[in-house]
Amino acid sequence: MTRRKRLRGSGEQLLEVVRSVRRRWRTRQLVQGGAIVLGAGFVVFFLSTFGIDRLRFDDRAVLAFRIVLWTALAGLTVWFLIRPLLRRVSDAQVALYLEEHEPSLKSAFLAAVEKADAGEDEGGLDARLLDVAMYRARRIERGRRVERARLRTSSAWLGGVGSAVLLTLVFGPAFQGTAGSLLFSPWKTADAANPYSIAVEPGDVLIARGSDQLISAYPQGFETDEVELAVRRGDAEIWDRYAMVPGETDATFEILLFDLDEPADYTVSSEGVSSPVYRIDVADLPFVDRIDLEYRFPSYTGLAPRTVEDGGDIAVLRGTEVRLRIAPTIASSGARLIIEGDPEMAPVEPVDGVFEATLTVERETFYRIEFAGPDGRFVVGSPDYLVEPLDDQPPSVTIVEPGRDTRPSSIAELYVEVEAEDDFGLGVVSLNYSINGGEEQTVQIHGTSRGGSKDVSGGHTFFLEEFGLEPGDVVSYYARAVDLAAGGRGEATSDIYFAEIRPFDQSYRQAEQGGGGGGGGGAGMNGELSRQQRQIVAATFRLVRDGEEFDEAELSENLATLTLLQGRLREQVEELIGQMQQRGVAADPTFQTVFEELPQAVAAMREAETHLGERSLDDALSPEQRALRHLQRAEAAFRDVQVQMGGGGLPNFMVVGLPDKAVAESRERVRSALTALGLALPPVRITVNLAPADVLKEGSHFDLPIALGLLI
C-alpha cells in the first residue's frame, strides 16, 4: 500500500510539471499572437486612415476601409489568438516537446508521463521510472527553463510593438485621429468628421438682374494651387467649369461672374473636396448705374475740390472728404453705404432720384452700396470698391549753388541757391547756417501756412565781411523744407556744406600755386587734417538727418565708427603737437598761432568724442565744427610761414665770412625745426655776403623768418 501511494504521488507531480509547461506554452502563444495582431492590425489601421485622407473622407472610401479594417482585425484575432487557445495538446505531446528541447530527459520522461496518465502499478520498475523522470524534471526547473527565453522574447516583441503604436498615435499625422474616429465609430458620418472643406462666399444670394457677382473660396484643412468653379446657368444640364485665381490674402481664390441675367447653381471643388451646391437668384432689383466722386482735400493743401465722373475705387490723400453721388438702375426707396470694418453705416440721403453719401479717407478698406428691394429688404447693389489712402510724402530739398564746399575770402559774397518740391504743397523752406560751430541761424526763403507751391526755387547772399571772419574760420550751411501736412510731419534736409575763409592777398595765391611746404605739407598741415574733420562733421550731420532710416544695430555701428575716426584724428593732431614741442618749434614766434590753435582743436575733438559716445549727435556737431575752425586757422597760419619762405622750403644758402662750424650748427637747428612740420631743404644754392654771426650762436633766440633769410 505504501509503495502504491508513492507511485501515485510521483505520477501526480510529473503530471503537474506537464500542466505547468502547457500553461507557459499557451501564455507564450498568446503574447506572441498579441504582438502580431497589434502590429499587423495597426498597419492596416494606418493604411486605412491614409487612404481615407487621400480620398478626402469620401463616404464610399470610409465605408470600404471600415470593412477592410474590421475584417483584418477579426481574421488576425481568430488566427493568432483564438486558434492557439482552442488547440488541444495532450500530456504526451507536452512530454515529447520537453524531450525535444531538453535532451537530458531522454525518452524516460515521455514513458513516465504515459505511465502516470495510465495510473497503473506495474511493480518496482514503474516506480523507478517515475522517480528518474521526476529527478530529471527537477534538474530543468520543472520545465520552466524550456519556455523562459521564448516567453521573454515574445514579451519584448509585444512591448516594442505596443510602444511603436503608441508613439505613432501620439506623434503621427493629424488625419490619423480624425479618420480613426470614423473607422471605430460606424455611427458617425464622414461629413461630420471631415477636416477638409471649402468655405464659399456669398453662398446662396439674391442679386440684381444683369449685375456681376464675386465668388470667393477658402480651402480649409489643406493647401492647394488649383480651385475650380462649376456653374450651371438657368435650365442647362451642362456645368461650365472655370479656374479660380488666387486672391489678395493667403489661401483665398476668387472669380467674378459677369452679367448674370438668369438664376445659376454653382459649386467649388479642389483636390477631391467639393463645397455644397449654392444658388444665385436674380431679380429686377436696383443696382448701381453710376457713381460720381467729389474730392475735398484737407484744408492745409489749398487744393480746390476735384470731381471724378463715373468712378468707383478711391485712391486719394489721407484725410480727404469724398462725396458720393449714386445713381441706381431703377428707382429704390432707400440705400445705404457699407464700409468694411465700420460697424456704423454712413448715412445716405435721397436727392432728386439719386443718393448722396460722404466718407472720409483715413484707412485702407472697401465700400459697397446696398439698395432697398421691392419687399423692403436691402440687397447688394454694387461690387466692393477699394478705398486706399495716400500718405503725404515728405518734400525734397537740395542746394544747387554752389553745391560744393568753397573757400571764399573774408570780404567775398557767397550766394546760395535752394530748390525744394513737395507732392501737395511746401510750407517753409529755410537756409540754416552756423559760424565756427556757434548758434545756428535761419534765413527763411519761402513760408506759408495754406495753399503753398509744390516747387520753390530761391536764394540768399551772405556778405561775409559783415561777420568779421578771419582766415581759417568756417561757415557751415544746409537747407531745410517742411511741407504743409498737419503738424509739419513731412520734413527734409539737404546735405551740409562748408565755406572755409582764406586770405585774399596775392602772396597766399602764390603759395597755393607753389604746392606748399616742400616736404609734404607739414604732416597734414596742407589741409588734410581739416578735410578729415569736415568729413566727420558731414557724417554726423547725415546721422542726425537720416537716423530713423537705421535700425538700432546699424546706428550703433555707425556711431562707433564715427567715434573711432574722431579719436584717431585727435591722436594724429596730438602727435603733431608733441613733435613740435620736442623739436623746439613751439617756442618760435612764427609758429605761435599754429601751436595755439592745435591744442584747442584737440580739446574740441575730445568733447565731440564724449557726446558721440553718449549718442548725443546734436550736441556733438558744435564741438566738431569748433575743431574744424581751429584746424583751418592753424593751417592758414602755417601757409603764412610758407609765404614768408617764398612758397617753398628753405633755400640752401652759401654763407660768406661765417665759420663753417657755426653754419653747420645753425643749419641743423633750422632743419630740425622744419622737419617737425614735414619741410625739407630743396637743392637751391644762393650766395649772399651777409653774416650776423651773433644771431647764430648756440642757445640764442632768433626769429625763424630772419633765420630763413640768413646765409647758412
QUIGI-V229520 format. One record per backbone hydrogen bond with DSSP energy under -0.5 kcal/mol. CO is the residue of the C=O (numbers start at 1). NH is the residue of the N-H. If there is no record, write none. Layout:
co=(CO;CO)
nh=(NH;NH)
//
This chain:
co=(1;2;3;4;5;6;7;8;9;10;11;12;13;14;15;16;17;18;19;20;21;22;23;24;25;26;27;28;29;30;31;32;33;34;35;36;37;38;39;40;41;42;43;44;45;46;47;48;49;50;51;52;53;55;58;59;60;61;62;63;64;65;66;67;68;69;70;71;72;73;74;75;76;77;77;78;81;82;83;90;91;92;93;94;95;96;97;98;102;103;105;105;107;108;109;110;111;112;113;114;115;115;120;123;123;124;125;126;127;128;129;130;131;132;133;134;135;136;137;137;138;140;140;141;143;143;144;145;147;148;149;150;151;152;153;154;155;156;157;158;159;160;161;162;163;164;165;166;167;168;173;174;174;175;176;177;178;179;180;182;185;189;190;195;197;199;201;205;207;208;211;213;215;216;217;218;220;227;228;229;230;231;232;233;238;240;242;245;249;252;253;254;255;255;256;257;259;260;260;263;264;265;266;267;268;269;270;273;276;278;279;279;280;281;283;283;287;290;291;292;293;294;294;295;295;296;298;298;299;300;306;307;308;308;313;314;316;317;320;320;321;321;322;322;323;324;324;325;326;326;327;327;334;336;336;337;337;338;338;339;341;346;347;349;351;354;355;356;357;359;360;361;365;366;367;368;369;369;370;371;373;377;379;381;385;386;386;387;388;389;390;391;396;398;398;401;406;408;409;412;412;413;414;416;417;417;418;419;420;421;425;427;428;429;429;430;430;431;432;433;434;434;435;441;443;446;453;454;456;458;460;460;461;462;462;463;464;464;465;470;473;474;474;475;476;477;478;479;480;481;482;482;485;486;489;490;492;497;498;498;499;499;501;502;505;506;507;508;509;510;511;512;517;517;520;521;522;524;524;524;527;528;529;530;531;532;533;534;535;536;537;538;539;540;541;542;543;546;547;551;552;553;554;555;556;557;558;559;560;561;562;563;564;565;566;567;568;569;570;571;572;573;574;575;576;577;578;579;580;580;581;584;585;588;589;591;592;593;594;595;596;597;598;599;600;601;602;603;604;605;606;607;608;609;610;611;612;615;616;617;618;619;620;621;622;623;624;625;626;627;628;629;630;631;632;633;634;635;636;637;638;639;640;641;642;643;647;649;651;652;653;654;659;660;661;662;663;664;665;666;667;668;669;670;671;672;674;674;675;680;680;682;684;684;686;686;688;688;691;692;692;693;694;697;703;703;704;705;706;706;707;710)
nh=(5;6;7;8;9;10;11;12;13;14;15;16;17;18;19;20;21;22;23;24;25;26;27;28;29;30;31;32;33;34;35;36;37;38;39;40;41;42;43;44;45;46;47;48;49;50;51;52;53;54;55;57;56;58;62;63;64;65;66;67;68;69;70;71;72;73;74;75;76;77;78;79;80;81;82;83;85;86;87;94;95;96;97;98;99;100;101;102;105;106;108;109;111;112;113;114;115;116;117;118;119;120;122;126;127;128;129;130;131;132;133;134;135;136;137;138;139;140;142;143;141;143;145;144;146;147;148;149;151;152;153;154;155;156;157;158;159;160;161;162;163;164;165;166;167;168;169;170;171;172;176;177;178;179;180;181;182;183;184;185;188;193;194;197;220;218;216;281;283;211;260;257;255;201;253;199;197;244;269;242;267;240;265;236;240;231;229;254;252;247;217;245;215;257;258;213;261;210;211;234;280;232;278;230;275;228;273;270;278;266;205;281;264;207;209;285;329;327;311;325;308;296;323;297;306;321;301;302;302;451;295;309;293;311;312;388;390;320;322;361;296;323;324;359;294;326;357;292;328;355;289;290;372;338;370;339;346;340;368;342;343;337;358;356;354;351;326;349;324;322;362;319;387;340;385;338;381;382;336;379;376;373;371;288;367;314;388;365;316;391;318;393;421;400;419;417;500;502;412;414;464;415;462;460;400;401;458;398;456;396;484;448;482;445;446;432;480;443;478;441;436;476;438;433;431;429;426;422;420;418;416;462;463;414;464;466;467;469;468;473;501;436;476;499;434;497;432;494;430;492;427;428;488;489;491;483;481;477;406;500;475;501;472;410;509;510;511;512;513;514;516;515;520;521;524;525;525;527;528;529;531;532;533;534;535;536;537;538;539;540;541;542;543;544;545;546;547;549;550;555;556;557;558;559;560;561;562;563;564;565;566;567;568;569;570;571;572;573;574;575;576;577;578;579;580;581;582;583;585;586;584;587;588;591;592;595;596;597;598;599;600;601;602;603;604;605;606;607;608;609;610;611;612;613;614;616;615;617;620;621;622;623;624;625;626;627;628;629;630;631;632;633;634;635;636;637;638;639;640;641;642;643;644;645;647;646;516;651;653;686;655;688;663;664;665;666;667;668;669;670;671;672;673;674;675;676;677;679;678;650;682;684;652;686;654;688;656;690;693;695;696;696;697;700;706;707;708;709;709;710;710;712)
//
